[in-house]
């Protein structure tokens, strides 16, 4: 009594410990996450304390880079530097906004837009400065070009005289010519281009020469007024120089004015830079003041948070290690108990396997033991049919055969149920004719149907097609269905319909329909009729409810395992229809081998000597009765050892052996023959007659070298057909 209670307590303790450990792990994980977040926050605070300094450094860098780009542009007028200057100004604005945001919580007064205003004003002033600088440079270029104009001193005086042509025939010709001296004068933009490109300035002089021919006739009216006039080139040059000097002085005054304006613009830029630096310095002072106030607090809080979190994690680690130690101890204890339980389970499994093998062997033995007497009963009944009995005796004999078939079906159901439940059912794959199988089933139940006044109608399958499959299981299914129909039918008839439908790849479906005019099944009970030990009850049919209640459940499982299906339709008071179909393969070899089989007359003329090895008196008697009618020479041995000795000494043509015998059984006897040096013994046909219909028995017989086998109960024709196959 103590062991079961302790077995219940141990799992409960293990579950409780597992729950506690799981809770501890969850709590430790939550604590770890919380402390991890606190440490991350503290590290973030320490890291963020450096952010203002980095922002100031970036701001100063942007200011310095903007100033350099601006100066390079004013010297080279390269647009790349101007674009870089604008980018640096935008970067400077961004950094200043970031700094303003950082110090905003610590500022007593709102000064958010001061730096931005200074930068915008500086940008406007820089634009004006650039314009003034370009104007100043252009004036200087013009002045430099004016200073380079050459002038030559005249060294002689020309006298220009006036002539008055007469009205006579004077012919006048005019010649145009150009003379380039020095450099050509240009406008303001031309001079700027000359300065930038280096093109030489040229000066072109246009002149005309007038040529007169013929005799001039003096005009008396104006002859008196003619005087000689002299024009000095020196005075003309002096006028030009004076005008040039005046223009040059005017340009110098403009240049001086632009230079003063440029100086004022530079001064304003310097003042704006100073104001901007003061603004940045003010931000630095604010940052320094705020940092000095909060750095100590933040550092202290961060340090204490890290220390506290580290301590908590350390304690949690100790608790986790202790819990892991307890868990390891509990796990070791449970593993030890589990190993013990596993050993017990393995022992139980081995015991169960052993018991299952014993059960399988027992069922195989029981199958053999049940089928052996039934085989004798059915076999002798078949022999009596050939003895010329009266009609009354034939009715009695038919009742014996019908009862034997019903008993055989019941035995098969009981023995097969456990195999079907375990999924270990095996099926044979032998050729047979379905029409012949159905006729045998009908013949077995003719007496039972006649006793109740029922008629069994059968529409035969057209043709003589052979199938390959398990004929024994098909016969078992048909026996259950016909028996069930007879059992629940008071009057009327039972109809059996069968058909074969061929598909591709040689697959053939056998479709069978068994209908009756019995009491019927209620609609709510149709789903339960395939349950074990279930029978249909009604108010007026209690006297007909007989049987084990295993027929339909076994039938349903057999059909499912064979790959078929079954359907039921019924009406209360009108009858039921059971329809099933099973897949088979075509077996043409039956028709081919049937042509070569010997008739009874052929066997009687063969002079075949057959040895029968069986310890059952009735089996031996049945075989001797069947074989003596064919004129065969029969000898008998009660066990395998005696049979082997007779085979070595005598001249036998065939061995008919039972599978189970005392001492050397049929399997061992067959192996001994196949291993014998005598060629006649090693190649002798061996037909095994057994009541074990399992697949294991079939495998054992094939491995031992059995030529063929016959399952009990069998018919005389089946035995003679097998013997005829091996008659030379």
VEXGU-499290 format. One record per residue (C-alpha): x, y, z. Coordinates in steps of 0.001 Angstrom, whole numbers, plus 524288, in hexadecimal, padded with zeros to 5 digits. Layout:
<vexfis>
XYZ/...
</vexfis>
This chain:
<vexfis>
800008000080000/80B62809528029C/81149807B27F52D/805B380D1C7ED83/80498818D77F69F/8132181BC37F554/8121181A5D7E6A7/8076F824BB7E6E4/80EF482DE77EFFA/81B9882DDC7E819/815788331F7DB89/80E1283D5E7E35E/81AA9841D07EA0C/821A88420E7DD0D/816D784A307D6FE/816EF8539A7E295/825BB854FE7E1C3/824F0857317D33A/81AA6861C07D532/82314868767DF83/82F18867F47D6E7/8276786D057CB4C/822258783A7D388/82FED87B387D85E/8351A87B487CA84/82A3D8846B7C61E/82C7B88DAB7D19B/83B3188D697CF5A/839148906C7C116/8303389BDD7C456/83A098A1287CE3C/844DD89F7F7C467/83D5B8A6F87BA13/83A208B1E47C39B/848338B34F7C814/84CD78B2777BA27/843F38BDC07B695/848CC8C5BC7C234/857038C3547BEA6/854308C6D07B08D/84DA68D3667B4F4/859338D6CE7BDA1/862EA8D43C7B2C4/85A888DC357A994/85AD08E79D7B311/869958E6BC7B43A/86AD68E5EE7A5A2/8616A8F1387A34C/8695E8FA127AC46/8735C8FACA7A153/8696C8FE967970B/8699F90D7879946/8787190DC579835/877ED9062D78B8C/86D8490F4C7864A/875C991B3B78978/8817891521782B4/8794191254776C4/873DA92041776E4/881619266B77763/8860391D5F76CB3/87A8C921367640C/87D2592FB476697/88B8D92E4076356/888C39269E756E8/87E7D9308375291/8880F93BBB7548D/892A8934D274CC8/8897C9319A74191/884D093FC87415B/892AB9452A740B1/8968B93B9D735FE/88AB093FA272E11/88DA794E3D72F5B/89B6894B9072A75/8988D9421771F4A/889E7943ED71C7E/888BC9351771AE4/87A869312571C89/87E53924557231B/8836C92BFA72EC5/876E4933DF72F2C/86E8E9277172F76/87734921E473A2C/875B092EAA74176/866D892D6F74115/8678A91F3C745A8/8701A922F37511E/866C492E07754A4/85B6192454754BE/8636591B1575D15/866B49264A76637/8584C929AE76788/854FC91B7476AB6/85F4F91A6D7754C/85B3E9276777B31/84D0D922F277BB6/851649168178291/8592F91E5478C6E/84DB69277878EC3/8450591BA37914B/84EE49160579AEB/85050922517A2FA/842189268D7A22A/83E4C920027AF2A/84972927337B5EF/84769934C87B006/8409993EC57B87E/83CED947247ACCE/838429436879F66/84322945F97958C/8402293B3978C39/84157942CE77F55/84D3494B98781F1/8575A942F077B70/84EA79404F76FD1/84C1B94ED076E1C/85AB3951BC76E69/85D779474C76448/852C394C3A75B4A/857BC95A4875C92/865869558F75A2B/8610594E6474DF1/85AD995AC774896/8670B9629274BD5/86F759584574563/8676D9598F738FD/869389683B738DF/877A99669273B80/8791395D7B72FE8/8727B9674F726E5/87B4D9727072BA0/8873C969E772A3F/883E19668471C4A/8817C974EA718F5/88E59978F071F21/895A896E7F717B5/88F74972CF70AEA/8936E980FE70D60/8A14597CE27100F/8A1839751E7036D/89CAC980EA6FBC4/8A6C7989C47021F/8B1849804B6FEEA/8AD61980136F0A7/8AC8F98EF06EFA8/8BA3D990676F4F1/8BF3F987C26EA17/8BA96990CD6DEAB/8C6D9995F46D778/8C86D9A4046D343/8D3679A9776CA9F/8D89B9B77A6CA96/8D7159BE706BD4B/8E3EF9C3696B7A6/8DEF99CB996AC6C/8D43F9D4D96A87C/8CB669D25C69CDF/8C5F89DD93694C9/8B87D9DB7F68F81/8B4B19E3F668423/8A7689E66C67E9E/8A4F59E5B56701A/8992B9EA91668E9/896439E32265C94/892319EA796509B/886099E7B96495A/88E259E1FA63E8C/890269D3C163C2B/896159CEAC648B5/8953C9C03864B05/894999BBDD6594B/898429AE3665E16/897109A97166C49/89F9499E896727D/89BF59982F67FA4/8A6099914E68849/8A77098C5B69666/8B35B98C6D69F1F/8B443984C76ABD5/8BD3398A566B623/8BED5986266C42D/8B32797F246C99C/8A4C797F6B6C682/89C82986946D085/8917397E926D705/8862B980DE6E046/8857997D3C6EEB3/881B196EE56EC91/88B6E96DDF6E183/89637972856EA62/891DC9687F6F4D6/8926595DDE6EA6F/89FDC962A86E615/8A46D962366F42D/89F4A954566F64D/8A30094EAB6E8E2/8AF4B956BD6E5C0/8AB1A95BB66D84C/8B33B967236D2D6/8ABD5973DD6D110/8AD1997A426C38B/8A9EC987DB6BE34/8A5B6989996B02A/8A6D6996F46A8F4/89E0C9997669D2F/8A2739A3A8692CD/89E619A88768581/8A7269AE0D67A81/8A0FA9B6D96705C/8A7C89B817662F6/8A4339C2FD659AB/8A8329C3C464B60/8A64D9CE8664143/8A84D9DD1F640F4/8A1BB9E3D364C18/89B2F9F0A064959/89C969FA3865490/8906FA00B1659EC/8927EA0F2B65A28/8886FA110D664D9/88FABA094166ECC/89D7FA0A9366A34/89F85A15E0672FB/89B17A0E9A67EBD/8A4CBA03D267CC8/8AF0EA0336686D1/8B82A9F87068B63/8B4689F17E697D4/8BDE09E93F69FE1/8B8E99DE586A95E/8C1DC9D98C6B461/8C15B9CAA36B774/8C7AD9CD746C48E/8BC0A9D5576C8ED/8B2CA9CA9F6C46B/8BA2E9C0576CC4C/8BA369C90B6D823/8AB849C9F66D7B6/8AA529BB476D730/8B3AA9B96F6E2A6/8AC3C9C3356EACF/89F6C9BC4F6E842/8A58B9AF156EB4B/8AB1C9B3FB6F80A/89DE19B94E6FBCD/897849AC2E6F8F6/8A2269A4F070052/8A0B39ADB170C38/8921D9AB6070BFE/8948999C8F70BC5/89E0799DB471715/8940A9A53471EE5/889F499A8D71C2B/893CF9902C71FB8/896D49972272C6F/8885F9981B72F48/8866E9898472CBB/8924F98662734F8/88C8E98E137404E/87F939872773EBC/886B797A2073E1F/88E1097D9074A78/8814D980FA75142/87B549741574CC2/8872196C9A751B8/885DA973D475E85/8779596FED75FA3/87B13961D675C93/8855B961FB76724/87B9D9679B770C8/8718E95D4D76D01/87BCD952A376EB3/87F009587E77BF1/8708A9589577F92/86F2A94A8877B0B/87B0794667782E7/8755B94D9178EA8/868A09463078CD0/86FE49394478C25/877EE93D4A797F8/86B459406579F2B/86631932E379BA9/872D692CFA7A0A7/87193934887AD5F/8638592FD27AEC3/86785921E57AC03/872B7922B07B56E/869E49282E7BFF3/85F6D91DD07BDBB/869969130B7BCD1/86FF8917457C978/8629C916D97D010/85DDB909DE7CAC5/86A3D9021A7C822/86C778FEE67D648/85E4B8FAFB7D849/85DE58F2B87CBEA/86ADC8EC457CEB9/866D98E9367DCA2/859AB8E3D17D86D/85F948DBF17CD5C/86A358D6597D5F4/860A38D29E7E0A3/8576F8CC857D690/8626B8C4797D0C5/867168C0207DE2D/8593E8BCBF7E273/856568B55C7D5F7/863228ADFC7D6C8/8601E8AA1A7E4BE/852808A58D7E119/857C089DC97D5A5/86211897BA7DE6D/857E0893BB7E86E/84F1088EC67DDB5/85A3D886BA7D877/85C71880B77E5D6/84DFA87D847E70B/84DE8877E87D946/859C186F767DC2B/8537686A927E8B0/846BB867DE7E186/84E42860FD7D6C1/85505858C87E11D/847E5854F37E6EB/842B78524A7D95F/84E8D849EA7D650/84C55841EE7E29F/83DE6840827DF9C/8410883D2F7D17F/84AD7832EE7D5AF/840DA82CD97DED2/8366482D167D466/83FC5827BC7CA22/8433081C9F7D343/834DF819C37D5B2/8322381B527C737/83CEC811B57C3F2/8371C8082B7CD88/829AE80A4B7C7AC/82F5F8090D7B9FE/8359E7FC437BDEE/8288C7F7C17C328/821F87FC537B6AA/82BFA7F5437AE50/82A317E9147B66E/81B877EA817B515/81D287ECD57A68C/8257F7E0CB7A4FF/81BB57D94E7AD03/810A27DEAF7A4B0/817E97DB227983C/81A737CDAB79D87/80C487CC4B7A191/808007D16279445/8108F7C73878DBC/80AFF7BCFE796C1/7FD637C1E0793A1/8004B7C1AA78518/805937B3EA78608/7FA107B01578E6E/7F0727B5B6784A9/7F77E7AF0E77986/7F7167A2547811F/7E8C87A47178486/7E5CF7A75E77650/7EC7A79AC27728D/7E5937932477D3B/7D83A798A7779B9/7D9E8796EB76B31/7DF177891D76C29/7D28D782DB77178/7CA3F78BB876901/7D2157875E75D65/7CF2477945760F0/7C0A877C16762B3/7BF747836F755DB/7C819779C574EC0/7C0AB76DC37533F/7B3DB774AE75040/7B8C7776D57427D/7BC4C7687874190/7AEC5764B974654/7A8E776CD273B5C/7AF4F7635A73209/7AA2A7574873945/79C7F757417333C/794BC75B8873F2A/7861975D3173F92/77FB876A7173ECD/77D7576AD174D5F/78B847672874FF3/78FF6771A874660/7883377BC074DEE/78ED47779775A73/79BE4777FD753BE/799357859A74E5A/795DF78A1F75C14/7A2CD784BF760E7/7AA4A78BF47562C/7A2DF798AF7588B/7A51D798187672E/7B36479533764ED/7B4CD7A11675BFC/7AE0A7A9C776602/7B6C57A470770B6/7C2BD7A6B17683B/7BEA97B4BC765B3/7BC7B7B71A7743C/7C9C27B16977778/7D0197BA0D76D3E/7C9407C620772A9/7CDB77C3637808E/7DBBC7C07577C9A/7DCC87CBE477330/7D7167D66C77C0C/7E35F7D8647842F/7EBEF7D8CB77801/7E33F7E2EB771AD/7E36F7EB6377DE5/7F2527EAD577E8E/7F3A67EDA677006/7FB8C7E12A76E0C/7F2227DA4076525/7F8C37D40E75967/7F2477CFA974CD7/7F54B7C54B742D4/7F6F87C7FA7347A/7F2AF7BBCE72D30/7EB0F7BA1472089/7DC9C7B66972189/7CFCA7B78571A38/7C6297C0B27211B/7BA2F7BA4471AEE/7BE4F7AD1772036/7C0C37B2E772DBB/7B3387B91B72E35/7ACD57AC4672A0D/7B3F57A506734E9/7AEE17AEC273EF4/7A0FC7AD95739D1/7A1D779ED073A43/7A65079F5D74879/79A2C7A71E74C80/78FEF7A04974437/78BE47977474F7D/78A8D7A2C075935/782A67AAAF74F71/779F779F2974C14/7775E79CB475A7A/7716F7AA8875B81/76A7F7A99274E7F/773597B38A747F2/778707B36273A1D/786357B7AE7365F/786E57BDDF728F8/793B97BFEA72202/796997C67A71527/7A3777C059710B9/7AF257C84A70C32/7B0717C7AA6FD65/7BCA47C11D6F845/7C69B7B91F6FF8D/7CFF97C3DA703DE/7D9DD7C09170E67/7DEA67C9F7718DB/7EAA77CA5A72177/7E8877CCDA72FF3/7E4467C6ED73CD7/7D90B7BDAA739BF/7D7DD7B967747F9/7D4D77C74D74C81/7CB337C96974165/7C4347BCFB74541/7C43D7C1857537F/7BE157CE9874F9F/7B3A67C7EB7475E/7B0C57BE0875220/7AE797C90B75BEA/7A5997D08C752BA/79D757C4D074E65/79CA47BFD875C63/798467CD53760F8/78DF67CE0A75639/788747C092759AC/788C07C3D976828/780547D035766F7/777087CBDA75C20/769FF7C57B75FD9/764B97C2EF75258/767B17C69C74499/774B07C4F173DF6/783127C88E73E07/789167CD9773185/797937CDF572E29/79C967D5FF722CD/7AAC37D67571E7F/7B2047DD8D713B6/7BFF97E00B70F7C/7C47D7ED7670ADF/7D1D87EE0A704D4/7DA7C7FA0A705C9/7E7CD7FD8F70078/7F4587F6667043E/7ED007E98A705D7/7E5837EDEC711D6/7D7EF7E80771331/7CD487EBC271CD5/7C47A7E0ED721D0/7B7577E6EF72550/7AE047DE9572D5E/7A06D7E23A7322C/799107D9E373C37/78AE27DDF373E2D/780537D7F5746B5/772037DA0C74A0B/774257D993758AF/770A27E24B7641F/7794A7ED8D75FAD/781CC7F6AD7679E/77D79803C176D67/7848580F6476785/78A368135C774B1/78FFA805B8776A7/796E3804337698F/7A31E80B0776E9B/7A3F48018277A1F/7A26C7F47E77340/7B1087F3B977091/7B4637F51777F0C/7B8927E8FA7865E/7AE3B7E0E078D4B/7A3537E9537878D/796CA7E2E9782E8/78A677E89477D1C/77E9E7E7C078639/7703E7EA0D78398/763777E77878A9B/760477DB867827A/76D9C7D62277F0A/773CE7D28578BEB/772F67C408788E4/77B3E7C5C977CB5/786327CD8178330/790927C308784C9/79F317C29F782CF/7AB887C8CA7883D/7A9BB7D65D78295/7B7357D5A277C39/7B3857D26776E30/7B1157E010768D0/7BC1C7E6CA77092/7C5F67DCD176BA7/7C0547DDE575DEF/7C1AD7ECBF75E02/7CFC57EC25762A0/7D3547E19A758E0/7CDCF7E9AB74DAD/7D4FB7F5E675262/7E1DC7EE8D7539B/7E02D7E8D17460A/7DEA77F69274064/7D0167F5FC73DB5/7C3E97FC3974354/7B66B7F818747CD/7A9567FF317476A/79C7E7FC3274E3A/78EAB8006974AEF/782C77FB947523F/774647FDFC754CA/76DC27F8E9760E9/764877EDD275D9F/769167ECDA74F72/776FA7E7E975041/785277EBFA74EC9/78F4A7ECCD7440F/79DCA7EAB6746E0/7A68F7EE7673B76/7B5577ED8473B72/7C0377EDE573183/7CE287E8DA7323C/7D9F57EB2C7295B/7E0DB7DF837233D/7EA997DCAD7187D/7E7F57D43A70CBA/7ED267C63C70DBD/7ED417C01070054/7F63F7B527704E6/7EAC17AD9870A81/7E50B7AB526FD27/7F2707A7A66F7DC/7F59A79E07702A9/7E7F27987170278/7EA8B793616F4E2/7F60A78B5C6F9C0/7EF9078596705C0/7ECEF77720705C9/7DF7F77150707AE/7DC91766BA71164/7DDE075CC770695/7EB527620D70345/7EF9F760E571177/7EAE0752D271233/7F34074F7170690/7FF55756A870B68/8039C74C6971560/807577579271EB2/80C0E7538172C2D/808C175D91736AE/80D7C75E51744D2/80431764E474E88/80AB176A6575ADB/8006D76DF976531/7FE1376A587735B/7EF4A76C7A772C2/7E7D17600777028/7DC1A7669F769D4/7E4A676ECE760DE/7EBCC762A975C6C/7DF0D75B6A75AA2/7D95E766757527C/7E5637673C749CF/7E5CC75886747E6/7D74B7588374483/7D90F7631F73A3D/7E59C75DDB73460/7E1A274F80733EA/7D64E7530A72B13/7E04F7584772170/7E7FC74B9172194/7F440751A27279C/7FD78749B37302F/7FCB374F8173E09/805FC74DC574983/8050B7545A756E8/80EDA759A2760F1/80AC675F3976E25/815BF7696D76F65/820C676FC476802/82B8A7669876C72/8240975A9376837/820A37610D75B5A/82EED7648C758A3/833277569D75B5C/828CE7510775232/82C5675AC874798/83A8D756AC74826/8372A7483274761/82B7C7482173E30/828EA74D0E73094/81EC1757F07322D/81A907620E72841/8141E76C267314E/812D77702F73F94/8062777528745C7/809B777A7875345/803027813975E7E/809C078D5F763B3/808F578A2377238/80D6877C917769F/8145277782782CB/8230E776F8781C9/826F877B2F77430/81C1E783A876E75/818ED785CC76038/822007919775EAB/82DD178A507640D/82A8C77E6D75BCB/82A39786CB74F7E/8375D78D29752BA/83D7377FC0754DF/838AB77B4874792/83D927876C74093/84B02785D5746C4/84C14777567439E/8566F772E8739F6/84D27769DC732D4/847DF7715E72746/83ADE76A15727AB/8389A76E40735CD/83D8577C3D7347D/8348277EB2728D2/828B3776E172D85/81BC877EA472D2A/817477821973AF2/809317868A73D44/806D378C2A74ADD/7F8FE78A997504B/7F6D0793E875BC3/7EC8C79B5576320/7F5A07A70D7655A/7F15F7B11D75B49/7FA6C7BC0875FE1/8044D7C2E275747/80F177BEAC760A2/80BCE7B07775E04/80C5D7B30A74F75/819CB7B960750D8/81ECD7AE097590F/81A287A42374F05/820407AB8A743BA/82D307ACE674AD2/82D4F79E5E74E15/82B3079AD073FC9/81D157961573FF8/81851793F47320A/80A3D797D6734EF/800A07986974023/7F250795FC742DB/7EAB479C6D74DDA/7E0E479512755FD/7D5D379315753F2/7D78F78F96745A7/7CF837893073B21/7D2CC77CAA73405/7D436783AC72711/7DE4E78D1972CA7/7E6AB781EF731BD/7E60477A3772511/7E9387867871D29/7F595788D872507/7F9DC77AAE723CF/7F71477ACD7153D/800547866871352/80BFC77E0871733/808A17718D70F9F/812C276FC07050E/
</vexfis>
